Amino acid sequence: MSRTKRGRQWIQRHLNDRFVKQANREGYRSRAAYKLIEIDDRDRLLRPGSTVLDLGAAPGGWSQVCAERVRPGGHVIAVDVLEMAPVPGVGFVQGDMLTDETLDRVLALLPGAMADLVISDMAPNLSGIRAVDAARGEALVEMAVEIAVRVLKPPGAFLVKVFHGASFDRGLKELRSLFETVVVRKPAASRSSSSETYLLARGLLKR
């Protein structure tokens, strides 16, 4: 099958996707919003007054959900290397979290430089080379873990997208060494054909 034909088929599936249609109706910027909604409905992560750090936030679907659910009194700080249109109730920092400059800007926006919840829906830009893409994905997860451990205040919770593969068990083991409980979540809005899943870690252990 040609690349052009595969591209047309993907676009058609995307346009017919029920979560895409629902996002358009309800004003969410991406279908990914429903992944977080389902997880939060089950696990009650987002509470009024909470402070949330949203890593890799663009285009802002998860930030929208967070802003709605931490009211009143909550704070949502979003960060991404890409531009993101403003989301009401969300502070945004554009930059690379691997740099001290971006990290300092984020910490300045977090009340007390700490968060109750860190979330990451980051995914690598795919090259089509499985080993390369797996390494990039693993690096993003490692970065998110490092940031979560640095900014979470106990008991703290951390939700991160991971991909099944050689590094999945290793990442799961690492989180279990850092948090009291770690569970796997695969929300309905996550396509069955995708290897993505989510790890939810709660109860940050003493550093």
N, C-alpha and C positions, 0 to 999 in steps of 0.2 A: 504494500500500500504506500502511495506517495506521501511525502510530508504534508503537502498541500491538502490532500484528502483527509489525512488524520487531523489536521488543524480545523478543517470545516466540521468534522464530526465532533471534535471537542467543543467547539463553539455551540453547536446545536444542542449537545447534551447539557452544556452550561445554561443555555437560555431556557431549556425545559426543566431544569432542576427546581424542585419544589421549594428548596430553601432559598435559592436565588430569587424566585418570585415572591416569597414571603418577605425577604429582606427589602425588596423594592417597595412592597406595600407598606411595610412598617417603618421604613426610613433608616434601616441599618446599612452601613457602608459595605458590608460583606456578609456572605452566608456564614462565615466563621462565627458571627455573633451567637448563632444558635448552638454552637458547640459549648461555648462558655455558659450560656443560659441553662442548658441541660445539666451540665456538671454542677453549676451553682444551685439549681433547684434540688439536686440530690444531696450535695455536700455542704451547702450553706457556708460558702466562703466569704461572700460579700455581705457585710453588715453595715447598718447606719453608723457613721463615725469612723469607719475603717480608713486606713491609708494603704493605697495600692500602687505598686510600681508595675507598669505594663511595658515589657521589653519587646522590641520589634513590633511596635504598635500599628504602623501604617497598614491599611488606610484608616483604621480607627474603629472597626466594629467592636472589638473587645473593650476599648476605652469607653464607647458609648454605653455598653451594658454596665460597666463598672460605675460610671458617673450616675446612672439611674439608681443603682442599688446601694450605694454608700451614702446617699442622702438620708437625713440631713447631717451635716457636720463632717462628712468624709472628704478625703483628698485622693485624687488620681493623678499620677505623674506618668506620662507616656514618653518613650524615647525610641528613636529610629534613625538610621542613617539616611532614610528617605524623607522627603517633605511630607507633611500631613496637614490637611486643612483643619482649622481649629474645631475642637469639640467642646461644647459648653460644659464648664465645670472641670475641664481637664487641663493641666499644665503640660506643655510639650517642650521637649528638648531634642533638637536635631543634631545627631553626632554619633560617633562610634564609641560604644561603652568600653572598648578596650583602651581608650585614651584617658589619661588623668583629667584632662580638661572637661570632657563630657561627663565623667563620673562626678567631678566637683560641682558641675552645674546641676546635675540630678540631685545630689545630696543637699544642695542649697534649697531645693524646692520641697524636699521631704521634711515634714515636721519632725524636728529632733534628729534629722538625717537617718530616719529608720522607717520601716514599713511593716504593716501587719500581714501583707500578702504580696508575693511577687509572682507574676504570670508571664509566660513566654510562649507565643505562638510562632516563633521564628522558624524559618525554613531556608535552606541554602538555595542560591541560584543554581539550577541544575545544568550540568555540562553534558549529561548523557553518558558519562563514564562512571560506572557504578562505584568503583573504589574511591574515585575523587569525590563524588557526591556524598558518599557515606562519611568520608573524613571531614568534609565541610559541615555536615549535619552534626557530627559528634563534637566538633569544635564549638558550634553554637550552643549546644547543650552544656558543655563544660563551662563556657562563659556565663551562661545563665545561672548555673549552680554556684559559681564563684561569687557572683553579684548577690544572689539570694542569701547566701551564708553571711555575706558582709553587712547587708542592710536590714535583714529581718530581726525584729525584736521577738523574743520568746513569748508565747509558744510558736507563733509564726507558721505560715503555710506557703507552699510553693507548688505551682502548677506549670508543667513544662511539656511541650510537644517533643516526642521522640519518634524515631523510625525503627521498625523491627529490622534486625540485622545482627552482624557480629558484635556490635557494641551495645546492644540493648541490655543484655544481662549484666554487663560491666557497669552501665549507668545505673541500673536498678540497684545493684550491690552498693554503689557509692552513696546513693541517696539513703539507703537503709542504714548506712553508717553515720549519717548526719541527722536523720529525723526519727522520731518515735514510730511513725507509721508511714507506709508508702503503698498506695493502691494504684491499679491500672484502670483507666477510663477510656472507653471508645464510644463517644456520643454518636447519635444517629446522623447528625449532620456531617460527620466524617465519612467520606465515601468508602464503601466497602472495598473498592479496588485499590485504595491507598494503604500504604504500609504505616501510615502515621497512627500514633496513639498518644495518650497523655498519661503522665505520671503525676499523681497528686501526693505530695509529701506534707505531713503535718507534725507539729511538735518539734521544732528545732532544738537539737540537743545542745548542751552547754559547750561552748567553743573551747 
